[in-house]
Amino acid sequence: MAMAEGSRDAQVLSTLIVDDEPLAVERMQVICSRLDCLRIVGTAGDGAAALRMIDALRPELVLLDMTMPEADGLSVARRIADVVADPAERPAVVFVTAHDSFAVEAFDLDAVDYVLKPVAQDRLERAIGRALARRGNGTASGREEGKAAWISEFWVPHRSELLRVGAEEVSRIDAERDYVRLHVPGGSHLLLETITSLEQRLDPEKFIRVHRSTILRRDTITGLRHDGLGVWSAELGGKDPVRIGRTYLKSVKAMAGR
C-alpha cells in the first residue's frame, strides 16, 4: 500500500483506491497521477482493508470497486458511517465498476458518481468535479440532516457511461414492467426500478402520482378536466392529457384545493 501524509487542501482530494485487481489499481494510480486535484494516500485490495484504511487515513475520496470477494463495494459504502461517525468527515464515494446493474443501489447510498470500466481520464475528471463541488457546498452528502432524502438526480445507462438527469428535468415518469421511463426535454430514459419504489423517494411537493403507471411533475399540470361519469384527466399544456386513476383522484384534487 502506498501512503502519503499532507494537509487538507480545498482543491485537492486525498484519495483511497480500492480494487481487488492489481492491474486495475495500477491503471487507476496512473490516471490519478495525471490529475492535480487528487492526492493518493493509499490503496486497498478488499473491503476489510478498505475500511481499516478509511479509519486510519480519513481520505476525502474513495474510488471504490463494486465487485470484490467477501465485502463488496456496496457493503463497504454502507459501513463507512460505522467507521467515520462524523458525517462531515466521511469520504465521498465514486464507484468504479465493470457492471452498470448496481447504479440504483449505489446512489441510494449517496455515491457521488458511478464510473464504468475501462475508466477514461475525462470521465474520471467529471466524477472528481462532482466530488469537489459537493465538498464546496460544505456537506459530506447531498442530504440535509433531519430532512427526508428525496431523490434529486437520476443516473441512467447510456453507452459506456451513466448520465446524470436532474429530477427537475423530468416531466413525467411511466411504468414499463420492472422499469420506469423518465421523460425529459428531447427524449426519455429507461431506469431499472419499479414506479412504486421510485415514488417513495420523490419529493411529494414536486411530483404526484396520478395513475398506477404514471407520475407527473406537479408544475407540468395546467388543469384538471372532468370527462364525465367520474372520470378526470390531468391537462398538460398542449400535450395529451393523462387520465387520473380513481385511486389517486382524491390526492390530485387536493392539489387543486378541492
LOMAR-493271 format. One record per residue: y, x, z of N, C-alpha, C in turn; chain. Coordinates in steps of 0.02 Angstrom, whole numbers. Each point is the difference from the previous one (the first is absolute). Last residue first. Layout:
N
NUVO     npy     npx     npz    capy    capx    capz     cpy     cpx     cpz  ch
NUVO       Y       X       Z       Y       X       Z       Y       X       Z   A
...
END
This chain:
258
NUVO     npy     npx     npz    capy    capx    capz     cpy     cpx     cpz  ch
NUVO    1050   -2971    -191     -24     -69      -7     -62     -12      44   A
NUVO     140     206     -56      26     -41      54     -22     -72      -4   A
NUVO     -69     189    -140      59     -36     -25      30     -46      53   A
NUVO    -193     125      47      46      51     -26      65     -32     -24   A
NUVO    -181    -136      64      37      25      59      50      54     -22   A
NUVO    -153     -85    -158      55     -47      13      43      23      58   A
NUVO    -192     123     -45      48      10     -54      60     -47       9   A
NUVO    -181     -18     150      38      62      13      51      13     -55   A
NUVO    -142    -189     -25      41      -7      60      43      61      11   A
NUVO    -164       0    -176      60     -39     -14      47      -6      60   A
NUVO    -226     108     -32      59      41      10      65     -40      -7   A
NUVO    -222     -94     -33      -6      37      64      66      35      17   A
NUVO     -29    -111    -210      13     -47      55      -2      36      67   A
NUVO      74     135    -220     -61     -28      28      16     -44      60   A
NUVO     160      54    -216      -7      15      72     -63     -34      26   A
NUVO      79      95    -256     -20     -57      40     -12      22      72   A
NUVO     171     112    -177     -65      12      31     -17     -60      44   A
NUVO     163      45    -237      -6     -16      71     -70      10      25   A
NUVO     116     141    -203     -44     -57      12      -4     -14      75   A
NUVO     223     114     -72     -70      17     -10     -42     -62      15   A
NUVO     233     -10      33     -13       9     -71     -72      19     -15   A
NUVO      72     -16     234      57      21     -40     -14      15     -72   A
NUVO    -160     -89     167      12      72       2      55      22     -49   A
NUVO    -120    -223     157      34      20     -62      24      72       7   A
NUVO    -209    -149     116      55      47      13      30      20     -66   A
NUVO    -135    -240      64      -1      66     -33      60      41      22   A
NUVO    -165    -234      80      63      36      -3     -11      67     -36   A
NUVO    -122    -263      51      -7      67     -30      70      31      -6   A
NUVO     -60    -230      74      -5      51      52      -6      71     -25   A
NUVO      33    -193    -144     -65      -5      33     -11      56      51   A
NUVO     195      64    -157     -31     -65       8     -68       5      33   A
NUVO     160     181     -41     -30     -21     -63     -34     -68       4   A
NUVO     204     155     124     -51     -49      14     -26     -28     -66   A
NUVO     121     246      68      -1     -59     -43     -58     -46      18   A
NUVO     172     218      92     -64     -33       9       3     -66     -39   A
NUVO     139     255     -28      -1     -71      19     -71     -25       9   A
NUVO      61     230     -46      67     -30     -10       2     -74      18   A
NUVO    -144     242      55      -8     -73      -3      70     -31      -4   A
NUVO     -38     235      30     -12     -19     -70      -5     -76      -9   A
NUVO      25     116     213      63      -4     -36      -9     -13     -75   A
NUVO    -191      25     153      41     -59      15      62      -6     -44   A
NUVO    -232     106     -77      57      27      38      51     -57       8   A
NUVO    -262     -59     -27      64      11     -35      49      35      46   A
NUVO    -286     -48     -40      54      15      48      63      14     -41   A
NUVO    -262    -120     -49      67      24     -19      45      10      60   A
NUVO    -230    -102     -14      -4      59     -44      68      30     -17   A
NUVO     -33    -193     142     -54      45      23      -5      62     -43   A
NUVO     239    -108      24     -63     -25     -27     -55      48      23   A
NUVO     223      37      60      11     -68     -24     -65     -32     -25   A
NUVO     109     210     170     -58     -21     -38       9     -74     -19   A
NUVO     193     196      47     -30     -63      24     -59     -18     -45   A
NUVO     192     216      77     -52     -26     -43     -29     -64      30   A
NUVO     180     116     106      12      19     -70     -51     -30     -48   A
NUVO      -2     -26     240      70     -16     -16      16      16     -73   A
NUVO    -212      51     100       7     -71     -16      71     -21     -12   A
NUVO    -128     240     -42      53     -28      42      10     -74     -18   A
NUVO    -239     125     -33      64     -11     -34      49     -32      48   A
NUVO    -236      45      42      40      61       7      68      -5     -34   A
NUVO    -171    -173      -1      10      16      70      44      60      11   A
NUVO     -69     -68    -219      49     -47      28      16      17      72   A
NUVO    -175     115    -112      67      24     -18      54     -45      30   A
NUVO    -226     -61      24      15      60      41      69      27     -14   A
NUVO     -72    -183    -130       6     -20      70      17      60      44   A
NUVO     -46      27    -232      66     -28      11      11     -19      73   A
NUVO    -163     205     -68       1     -73      -5      69     -27      17   A
NUVO     -58     241    -119      11     -30      65       0     -75      -8   A
NUVO      26     215    -169     -63     -22      32      14     -23      71   A
NUVO     168      -7    -219     -12      36      63     -63     -29      32   A
NUVO     156       5    -251     -56     -25      39     -11      44      61   A
NUVO     232     -59    -153     -48      50      22     -56     -35      39   A
NUVO     215     -54    -201     -37     -16      61     -49      55      16   A
NUVO     250     -48    -154     -72       5       0     -32     -21      66   A
NUVO     243       4     -60     -30      36     -56     -75       4       0   A
NUVO     119     -48     229      37      -3     -63     -35      42     -54   A
NUVO    -167     -88     177      62      37       7      38      -5     -66   A
NUVO    -231    -102     146      44      -9     -57      67      34      14   A
NUVO    -267      25      87      69       5      21      45      -5     -62   A
NUVO    -262     -79      70      43      25     -53      72      -3      23   A
NUVO    -253      27     131      62     -38      -7      39      32     -58   A
NUVO    -281     -15      72      61      37     -16      61     -47       7   A
NUVO    -235     -63      16      12      48      55      63      41     -10   A
NUVO      -1    -213    -138     -61      16      36      15      48      58   A
NUVO     199     -51     -99     -49       6     -54     -64      27      30   A
NUVO     263    -110      76     -67      21      17     -43       3     -63   A
NUVO     275      37      18     -53     -47     -18     -68      29      20   A
NUVO     286      27      46     -66      30      11     -52     -53     -14   A
NUVO     284      60     -51     -56     -47       6     -65      39       9   A
NUVO     212     109     -13      25     -68       1     -55     -51      14   A
NUVO      61     276      48     -54     -48     -15      27     -71       6   A
NUVO     124     201      55      -7      -6     -73     -48     -55     -19   A
NUVO      44      68     227      57     -37     -25      -3      -9     -76   A
NUVO    -159     132     119     -13     -71      11      57     -42     -30   A
NUVO     -57     240    -106      34     -28      58     -13     -75       6   A
NUVO    -151     195    -112      34     -61     -19      31     -29      63   A
NUVO    -116     248     -96      30     -38      54      35     -61     -30   A
NUVO    -222     137    -100      71     -14      -7      25     -40      60   A
NUVO    -210     186     -57      18     -64      29      75      -9      -5   A
NUVO    -175     146    -168      37       2      62      10     -70      27   A
NUVO    -101      65    -215     -27      50      46      38       4      66   A
NUVO      11    -222    -140     -26      61     -32     -25      48      54   A
NUVO      90    -178     122      28       3     -67     -20      67     -30   A
NUVO     -26    -173     240     -28      50     -46      31      -5     -69   A
NUVO     135     -68     227     -47     -29     -48     -26      54     -48   A
NUVO     135     -61     246     -18      58     -40     -57     -22     -46   A
NUVO     217    -124     147     -69      -1     -23     -12      64     -40   A
NUVO     187     -88     206     -15      29     -65     -74      -5     -14   A
NUVO     101     -84     199      62       9     -38     -12      29     -69   A
NUVO    -131    -149     217      -7      49     -54      65       2     -40   A
NUVO     -10     -59     263      -5     -33     -64      -2      53     -55   A
NUVO     -31       1     263      -1      50     -53     -11     -34     -67   A
NUVO     126     -86     236     -60      -7     -41       4      48     -59   A
NUVO     126      67     224       7     -48     -54     -64      -3     -40   A
NUVO      39     151     187      14     -67      25       9     -52     -55   A
NUVO      40     249     -71     -35     -19      60      22     -71      20   A
NUVO       3      77    -255      41       2      59     -40     -24      60   A
NUVO     -77     125    -237      -3     -61      38      40       7      64   A
NUVO     -55     169    -173      45     -49     -29       3     -64      41   A
NUVO     -44     247     108     -34     -46     -44      51     -49     -26   A
NUVO      70     173     134     -65      30     -14     -41     -45     -44   A
NUVO     275      18       3     -58     -37      26     -63      37     -17   A
NUVO     236      48     -70      -7       6      73     -58     -38      29   A
NUVO      84      41    -232      18     -64      29     -10      -1      76   A
NUVO     -61     187    -133      72      -6       2      24     -65      29   A
NUVO    -230      39     -37      23      39      57      76      -4       7   A
NUVO     -97    -104    -185     -19     -35      62      25      37      61   A
NUVO      29     102    -207      44     -58       6     -15     -38      64   A
NUVO    -139     180     -56      65      24      22      49     -59       9   A
NUVO    -212     -47     -88      -7      22      69      67      23      28   A
NUVO     -11     -57    -227      -5     -60      42      -6      19      74   A
NUVO      -2     174    -157      66     -31       2       0     -63      43   A
NUVO    -203     107     -45      39      37      51      70     -29       6   A
NUVO    -137     -87    -169     -26     -19      66      39      34      56   A
NUVO      48      60    -220      24     -68      13     -23     -24      68   A
NUVO     -79     208     -75      71       3      17      29     -69      15   A
NUVO    -221      19     -80       4      18      70      73       4      22   A
NUVO     -40     -38    -226     -21     -59      38       4      15      75   A
NUVO      45     174    -151      55     -48       1     -18     -63      39   A
NUVO    -166     171     -27      56      21      43      56     -52       2   A
NUVO    -256     -73     -35      51      32     -41      60      16      45   A
NUVO    -275     -44      51      69      -9      20      46      39     -47   A
NUVO    -247    -121     -49      31      65      16      75      -8      10   A
NUVO     -74    -166     115     -20      65     -27     -20      -8     -73   A
NUVO     179    -160     143     -67       8     -28     -11      71     -26   A
NUVO     159    -120     202       1      41     -60     -71      12     -24   A
NUVO     166    -153     165     -71       2     -14      -6      34     -67   A
NUVO     196     -34     219     -19      -3     -71     -75      10      -5   A
NUVO     109     -35     211      60      10     -41     -17      -8     -74   A
NUVO    -137    -127     202       4      63     -37      63       2     -42   A
NUVO     -93    -172     164      68      24      -7       4      70     -32   A
NUVO    -192    -152      37       9      51      51      67      35      -7   A
NUVO     -66    -161    -156      -2     -36      63      10      48      59   A
NUVO     -23      88    -213      68     -22      13       4     -47      60   A
NUVO    -214      84     -67      45      57      13      70     -24      18   A
NUVO    -165    -156     -69     -11      23      68      48      56      18   A
NUVO       7     -77    -221      23     -53      46      -8      23      72   A
NUVO     -81     144    -173      73      -3       6      24     -52      49   A
NUVO    -226      86     -83      18      -4      71      74     -12      11   A
NUVO    -121      37    -215     -23     -63      30      19      -8      73   A
NUVO      25     184    -174      57     -44       6     -16     -65      38   A
NUVO     -92     276      -9     -18     -71      -3      61     -44       9   A
NUVO     -14     243      21     -23     -14     -69     -15     -74     -10   A
NUVO     187     117     177     -69     -21     -10     -16     -10     -73   A
NUVO     189      42     213     -14      35     -63     -74     -11     -13   A
NUVO     214    -107     168     -71       6     -18      -7      32     -68   A
NUVO     195      19     192     -10     -12     -72     -74       9     -14   A
NUVO     168     -40     231     -66      11     -30       3     -16     -74   A
NUVO     170      81     223      -8     -44     -59     -67      18     -32   A
NUVO      29      48     264      12      25     -68      -2     -56     -51   A
NUVO      81     -19     264     -59      -6     -43      15      22     -71   A
NUVO     155     -18     191     -30      65     -12     -60      -3     -47   A
NUVO     125    -192      78      49      42     -35     -30      68     -18   A
NUVO    -122    -162     131       4     -17     -71      47      45     -40   A
NUVO    -143      67     222      69     -17     -17       5     -16     -75   A
NUVO    -209      72      92      20     -63      31      69     -23     -23   A
NUVO    -203     147    -105      72       9       7      29     -66      26   A
NUVO    -231       9     -21      13      72      10      74      13      13   A
NUVO     -80    -218     -50     -32      20      62      16      73      17   A
NUVO      73     -93    -205      39     -28      55     -30      18      68   A
NUVO    -114      60    -199      59      42      11      41     -26      58   A
NUVO    -203    -102     -98      -2      34      64      61      45      14   A
NUVO     -38    -125    -206       0     -49      55       6      35      67   A
NUVO     -20     132    -195      66     -32       2       4     -50      58   A
NUVO    -208     104     -43      48      48      27      69     -33       7   A
NUVO    -169    -125    -102     -13       8      72      50      48      32   A
NUVO       7     -28    -234      24     -60      34     -10       5      76   A
NUVO     -86     174    -138      72       1       5      28     -61      36   A
NUVO    -248      63      67      35       1     -64      75      -4      11   A
NUVO    -218      91     151      63     -37       4      37       5     -66   A
NUVO    -233      66     -31      13     -23      69      65     -40       2   A
NUVO      -3     140    -216     -57     -17      42      22     -18      70   A
NUVO     164     -52    -204     -24      60      34     -60     -20      42   A
NUVO     200    -107    -177     -73       1      10     -21      68      28   A
NUVO     235     -42     -36     -27     -63      23     -74       4      18   A
NUVO     205     190      20     -53     -22     -45     -30     -64      28   A
NUVO     252      96      48     -64     -19      29     -49     -26     -53   A
NUVO     238     132      78     -28     -16     -65     -75      -9      12   A
NUVO     220     -14     172     -72      15      -9     -20     -23     -69   A
NUVO     242      66     150     -33     -31     -57     -73      20       0   A
NUVO     143      74     170      41     -58     -19     -31     -38     -59   A
NUVO    -128     150     204      30       3     -67      41     -63     -14   A
NUVO    -114     108     215      50     -53     -10      33       5     -70   A
NUVO    -180     138     119      55      24     -42      56     -50     -10   A
NUVO    -207     -38     135      26      66      17      64      18     -37   A
NUVO    -114    -209     -41      18       4      71      33      66      17   A
NUVO     -87     -28    -215      58     -44       9      25       3      72   A
NUVO    -199     111     -51      57      36     -28      64     -42       8   A
NUVO    -204     -97      64      16      56      46      62      37     -24   A
NUVO     -84    -169    -138      31     -29      60      17      54      51   A
NUVO    -116      65    -196      68     -24     -17      35     -27      62   A
NUVO    -227      62      14      45      59      -1      71     -21     -14   A
NUVO    -161    -168     -12       6      23      69      47      60       5   A
NUVO     -55     -86    -217      43     -43      39      11      23      71   A
NUVO     -50     184    -189     -32     -64      19      46     -38      46   A
NUVO      58     215     -93     -54     -18     -46     -36     -64      18   A
NUVO     263     121      25     -58     -23      37     -51     -27     -49   A
NUVO     247     164      25     -47     -39     -40     -58     -20      44   A
NUVO     282      84      31     -71       5      12     -41     -41     -49   A
NUVO     242      34      -2     -13      27      67     -75       5      14   A
NUVO     189     -15    -219     -69     -11      21     -11      33      68   A
NUVO     221    -103    -122     -21      62      33     -70     -13      28   A
NUVO     190    -116    -194     -60       0      41     -12      68      31   A
NUVO     177     -59    -158       6     -49      53     -61      -3      46   A
NUVO      26     137    -202      41      26      55       4     -47      59   A
NUVO    -196      37    -189      48     -50      22      38      26      61   A
NUVO    -186     110    -111      54      -4     -50      56     -47      22   A
NUVO    -204      32     123      39      63       3      58       0     -48   A
NUVO    -161    -178       6      49      -4      54      43      62       3   A
NUVO    -180      -6    -155      53     -48     -19      55      -2      53   A
NUVO    -187     132      48      37      29     -56      57     -46     -20   A
NUVO    -150     -76     164      42      54      26      43      31     -55   A
NUVO    -161    -160     -60      57     -31      33      47      53      29   A
NUVO    -201      73     -97      44     -28     -52      62     -31      32   A
NUVO    -167      78     145      33      56     -34      49     -26     -53   A
NUVO    -135    -158     109      50      28      46      39      56     -34   A
NUVO    -179     -88    -117      54     -49       2      56      24      47   A
NUVO    -197     126     -13      38       8     -62      59     -49      -2   A
NUVO    -153     -12     185      42      61       1      42       9     -64   A
NUVO     -85    -232     112     -18      41     -57      46      61      -3   A
NUVO      22    -180     160     -64      33      14     -23      44     -58   A
NUVO     254     -71      97     -46     -14     -55     -64      39      14   A
NUVO     274     -26      87     -66     -19      25     -44     -19     -59   A
NUVO     250     132      76     -43     -22     -55     -70     -13      27   A
NUVO     266       6     106     -71      15      11     -39     -28     -59   A
NUVO     277      74      53     -53     -39     -34     -69      26      16   A
NUVO     289     -14      50     -58      38      20     -61     -41     -17   A
NUVO     240     -21    -123     -50     -34      40     -57      48      16   A
NUVO     278       7     -67     -65      34      -7     -50     -32      46   A
NUVO     235     -57      -8     -22      -6     -69     -65      36     -13   A
NUVO     107      -7     217       9     -68     -25     -27      -9     -71   A
NUVO    -105     172     179      57      -1     -44       5     -69     -32   A
NUVO    -121     138     222      -1     -59     -41      65      -2     -40   A
NUVO    -112     236      81      38     -57      24      -3     -57     -49   A
NUVO    -203     180      28      68      -3     -24      34     -61      27   A
NUVO    -259     140     -47      45     -29      49      70      -3     -29   A
NUVO    -269       1    -104      66      31       3      41     -35      52   A
NUVO    -274      34    -108      49     -32      43      65      38      -3   A
NUVO    -264     -43    -123      63      37      -3      51     -36      42   A
NUVO    -281      15       4      59     -41       0      62      43       0   A
END
